[in-house]
Amino acid sequence: MSSVLGTAVGAIAGATGGWTDRVLMRVLDAVASVPHLLLGIVIVAVLRPSLTAVVISIALTHWLSSARIVRSEVLSLRTRPFIDAAIAGGSSRSRIVVRHLLPNVAPQVLLATTLMVPHAIWHETALSFLGLGLPPHLASIGNMLNDAQRSLLIGGWWMSLAPGLILVITTLAVAGLGGVWRDRLNPRRRSELSW
């Protein structure tokens, strides 16, 4: 959901330019000025803690990087000759965005989405740890860490070891996957690998 929202905002801002771009970028700056976790807490508090509230919270707080990446790529692509040829051929702005711009920014969106996953996991973990995320009867790293917190007070440090390791291993695995995607999607790197 974050990637779809970010891609839509970035594509609209980059493709239309002018006042639309300025307004959308000011909205992005306004959302970015509030810490993710604080905004997530407000969203979950308004919607009442549930799985749906956590998903909406993550979607509404993690779209910023995708929007910036897509906007900058679209602004760069707008100056390319194939876009001029599409305009000269009579293509509408929406057709240019769908047929020419979005396919060219797809690798960057995929990479941004992959790197957004650890942030989403941390976001859910923090909300659940604070008691604002998933209900206690649902399995969650945040709920497990919240339960382990009580054990820490009486010397049961091992209770927090498993959820903490799961959080670290998952984060490192997704970061490694992001590195693989970056290498595979980079055209210069692909040409080096083909030799």
N, C-alpha and C positions, 0 to 999 in steps of 0.2 A: 504494500500500500504506500509506503514511503517513497519507493522508487517510482511508482506510477505518478504520484502527486508531484514529486520533484522533477521528473521528466516532463510532465505537462507544463508546469510553471516555467521551467527553463526553456522549453521549446517555444512557448508562446512569447516569453520575454525576448528571446534572441531573434525569433523570426519576425516579430512585428516591430520591435524597436520603439523609438519615440516615447510618448507619455506612458504607454502600456508597460514598456520595459522599466521605466523609472518607478512607476507605482508598484509593480511586482517586486522590484528589488528593494524598495523601501519596506514593503511587507516582510520580505525575507530578513532584512536587517532588524526589524522590530522583533520578529520571532527569535532571531539569533541573539538578541541582547538579553534575553531571559534564559537563565541556566536550564538545560534540558530536564534535569531532575525536578527542579522547582515547578516548571511548567507541567511536567508529567504528574506531579502530586496534585496540582490544581485540577487538571483534567479528570483524574481518577476520583478525586473528592467530589467533583460536580456530578459525575456519572455513577457514582457508588462503586466500590471495589468489586470487580468481576473480570473474567477473561476478556470480555468485549471491551471493557474500559481500558484494560492494559494494552490491547491491540490498538485501539484508537489513540491512546496516549503515545505509544511508540510511533505510530504513523504520522501523527501531527508534530512530533518533535525531531524526527530524523530525516526529513525530506530536504533539508537545506543544502547539504553537500551535493546531492544529485542535481538539484536545481542550478547551482552555481556551475557545476561541470558541464551540464547540457547547454546552458546559456553560453558559456565561453566557447564551446565547440561549435554551436550554431552560428555565433557571431563570426567565427573563423571561416566556417563553410560558406557563409553568405557571399563571401568575396571570390569564391572559386568560379572558374569558367563554366562548369556544368550547371551551376545555378543560373548564371546569365543565359545559358542556352535554353534552360527550361522556361525562364521568364519570356524569352524571345519566342518560344514555341507556343506561348499562350497558356501555360499552366497556372492554375490559381495558387494562391499562397498556401492554402490547406493541402493541396496536392503536392506542392514542393516540400512541405514539411513531412508529409506521410511517405512520399516516394523517394525523396532524396536526402533529407536532413536526418530523420530518425534512424534509418538504417546505418548511417555513417556514425552516429553517436552511440549505437547499441553496445559496442565493446566497452566504452567508458562507463555506461550505465550498469552493465554487468559487473564490472570491477567495483564500482561504487557500492552496488548492492551487496556484493560479497564482503566488502570491508565494513558495511553497515551492520552486519549480523552480530559481531561481538558487542557493538554499542547497544543493540536491541536486547541482547542477553543480559548485559549489565543493568540496563534500564529496568527490565522485568525483575531481576534479582534484587535490586535496590528497593523497588516498590514492594515486593513481597516481603523482604526483610523488615521493612517499616510497618508491615501489616496492612498496606494499601493495595497490594497486588492481587494475586490469585488467592482464593479462599484456602484456609489451612488444610482442608482435606484433599486438595489437589497437589500432586507432586511438583515441586519447584525448588530450584537451588536456593532462592531467597527464603522460602519457608523452611528448608532444611537448615540453613544458617541461622535463622531466627530461633529454631528449636535448639540448635547447638549452643547458642549464646547463653542459655540458662545453664547448660552443662559446664561452660567455661568458668562460671562463678564458683563452682564446687570442684574444679580441677579436672574436668573431663574434656581436655583439649582435643582428644582424638575424634570427638563427635563432629567437630568442624573441619577435620582433615579431608574427609571424602568429598563433601560438597565444594570445599575450596579447591581441591585438586581437579574436580570436574570442571569448575569454572575456568581455571587456568589452562587446562588441557584443551578445552573447547575453544577458548580464545586463540591459543597458539595454532591449533589445527586450522581454524578459519583464516587466520592471518597467513599461514602457509599456503592455503588454497588461493588467497588473494594474490600472493606473489607468483604462483604458477599461472594464474589467469593473466597477470600483468605481462609476464614473459611471453605467453602464447599469443596475446592480442596485440603486442607491440610489433608493427610491421618491420622495423629495423632489426629487432631481435629475431623475428621469424626468418629473415633473409640470412642472418648469421648462422642460425641453426640448420638451414637447408644445405649449407656447404659442408 
